[in-house]
Amino acid sequence: MNLRRLAEQFGRHLDHQLNLFRLPTPPARPAPQHVVLDGQVIPYTLNQGRQRRRLTLTIDERGLRVGAPHSLARAEIDAFIHQHRAWIVQKLADLATAARPRHVSVRDGLRLPLLGDEIDVRVHPGANRSRWIATTLLLEARPAADLNLLAQRALQKRALNHFETRLAHFAPQLGVSVPRVGLSSARTRWGSCSRHSGIRLNWRLIHLPPHLGDYVAVHELAHLHEMNHGPRFWAWVERAYPDWQAARTELKHAANQLPIL
């Protein structure tokens, strides 16, 4: 074996060994984009993927994000953004001026909003249970207990009982059977509806005045007639909740004040 071949084999062996220590190339991040809406330059992130079936808009502390099917033309994406420019501008303005979500640490003496009122949280030694005494939530906790989790479970149970009652109240007004009811912890949705699995309502609605939870309940019940947001859908909503437009606006602003356990 001549020296040239030996050097080539050594080089290939060295490359192979080095490859074992190379980190995989990180996935490419979506390139930042921007759009001008009502005279404002608004940055956003565009995520296009083969698994996406429709256009979506999401706004949170990270800013505006747009989801789109992989093959959709950029002109259609731009038209979709401009079609929703009023909502985008208002939502970003609300986010900029609103107080940050209040991350709450549960402790003895804490006060929490509940259905338009306030409750006191008291913590006593006990076996990790909770009970209600009028407008007081009593947590009977072991020394190492997760008080936030104990309070959350108690509030969720209270929310489920409340929403079951309200859905049973409104269902006959919309001419539907009382559906199965569940809770969700979604960050961006107040409720969801399926003709097969029933209605799920965000348990954090328990922190808001009752009429706002009623609006969400009626909204989801109306989806049992119309799985869209067309004129016939809103006609069903108005049948049971005539002041739905004011409630929808109030709900958007109230969301920024919710405590987060």
N, C-alpha and C positions, 0 to 999 in steps of 0.2 A: 504494500500500500504506500503510494507516494505521499509526500508531505502536504500537497494541495488537497488531496481527497481527505486526509486526516483532519486538516483544518476545517473543511466543509462540514464533516460529521460533527466535529466539536462545536462548530457554530450552531448547527441545528439543535444539538443537545442543549446548548446554553439557552437558546431561544425558548425551547420547551420548558426548561426549568424556570425561566423568568415569567413565562405565561402563568405559571401556577400561583404567582404572587401578585399578578396584576388584578386590580379591582375591576369589576364589570363596569362598562360605560353606563352612567346614569341615564335614565330616560329623559328625552328632551322635554323641557318645560314649554308650555304654550307661550308663544311670543306675545308680549304685551301689545295691546291695540288701544286705539282711542277713537272717540266719536264726538262730534259737535252737536249738542242738543240744546236748543233755546239759548244759543250763544255761549254755552259752557263746554269746555273741552273735558270730556269724561273718559278716563282710562277704564279699560275692562280686559278681562281674560276670556279668550275664545277657546273652548274645548270642543273639538270635533272628533267623533268616534264612530266606528262601524256599528256599535251596539246601540247608538242613540237613534230614536225613532221620530223625535219631534224637537222643535225649538223650545228652549227654556231660558228664563231669566232668573237669576238669584242675586239678592243683595244682602250682604251682612257686613261685619266689621272688616272683611277682606276686600270690600268693594263690589263692583258689578262683575258678574260672571255670566257668560252666554254659552249654552250648550246647543250643539247642532249636529245633525246627521253628517256623516263623513263626506257624502257626495253633493251636499247642498251648495249651490253657487253663492259666492260672497254677496252678490247683489240681493239675493233673497234674505240673507242674514241681516244686511244693513236695513232693508225695508222693514223687517220684523222689529229691529231695535227702534227705528224711527216711529213705527206704529204705536209703540208703548213709551214714547219719550216723556209724556206727562207723568206717568207712573214712576219712571226711573228717576226723573229730576226730583219729584216730591219725596220719594223714598230715601234718596241720598241726602236730601235736606233734613228730613226727619232724623236720620241716623247721625248726622253731624251735630244737631242741636240737642238731641235727647241725652239724658243721663245714661251712663253705661248700665247694663243690667246689674242688678244688685245681687251679688253672690252672698247668700246669707249663711252664717254659722249659727245653728240653733243652740240656744242657751236658755237658762232660766230667766224669765222676765221678758223674753222677746215678744214683740207684737207683730202679727201677720195679717194682711188683708184677706177677708173671706166673704164672698158674696155681698159686696157693698158695705161691709162692716169690718171690724177688727177683732181679732181674738188674742188672748194672752196665752203664751206657752209657759207652762210650769214644769220643772224637772224635779222629780223626787226619786229616792232610791227604790229599786224594784227589780222585776224580772223581765225587763225589756218588753213592756206592754204599753198601750196607750188607751186613753178613754176621754170622753168629752164630759165636761161638767158645765152646762150652760154655754157661755162663750169662752170657756177655757179649755185648752188642749193640755191634758196632763200626761206627761211622759214618765213612766216608771221604769228607770233605766239602771242597768248595772254600771259599775265604774268605767269599763272600757267600751261602753255601747256607742254606736254610731248614731248620735242624736238626729242628724239630718235624715238618715234613713228611716228612723222611727217616726219622725214627723211626716215625712213624705208618704209613708204607708198609711198613716192615719188620714191624711188629707186626700189621698187617692180613694180610700174607702168612702169618705164623705162625698167626694166628687161623683163616684159611681152611683151611690144612692140618690143623689140630687138629680143627675142626668137621666137616670131611669124614670124618675117621677116626671120630669119635664117632657121627655120624649113620649111618655104615655099620655100626657096632657095634649100635646100637639098632633100626635098621629091621627086621631079621628078627624081633626080639622082639615087634614090633607087627604083623607080617605085612604089611608094606608094602615096596615097592621103594625102593631108595635114591634120594632125590630130588635134583634139581639144587640146588646150594648156592650162596648168595651172601651178601654182607655188607651190613649197614646201619650208618648212623651216627646213628640216631634218638636223640633225647634222652629219650623217654618210653616206648619200647617195646623189649623185649629180642628180639623175633622176630616173624616173620609167616610165613604159610603160604598157598600157593595150589596147587590141584591142577594148574594149568596151568603156572605158572612156577617152582614149587618152594618151597624154604624159604630165608628170609633171616634171619641171626642178627646181632645187634649185635656188632661186632668188639671192643667194649670189655669183653665178657665174658672176654677173654683175661687181663684184670687180676685176675680173681676165681678162687677155688679151683675145681678141675676139676669137682667134684660139682655146683656151681651151674650151670655151663655145660651139664652133662649134663641137669639138670632142664629147662632151656629147650629143649634139643634134643628131649627126649622129649615135652615139651609141644607143640611144633610138629608133630612126627611124628604125635601123636594127632589133630591136626586133619585129617589125611588121611582119618581115619575119620569124625570129627564136627566140623563147622565151627561149633561152639558151645562153651559151657562147662557143658553139662548133665551129669547123672549118668553117662550112657554115656561121655562124653568123659573124665571123671575116672577111670572104670574102666579105660579104655585106658592112661591115664597110670600108674595104679597097677600095671598089669601089668608094666611095664618099670622103674618107679621107685617102689617102695612107700613111700619116705619123702618123698614129694613135698610134703606139707604143711609139714614142717620146712624144706625147701629153699626153698619159696616165701616163708616168713617171713624166713629168713636173707637171701634175695636183696633183699627190700625194704630191709633195714637196710644191707646191703653197698653198695648203690647210692650212698649218701651219701659213700662213701670213695674213689670212683674218681678217679684222676687225669684231668685233661682236658688233652690236648696242644694 
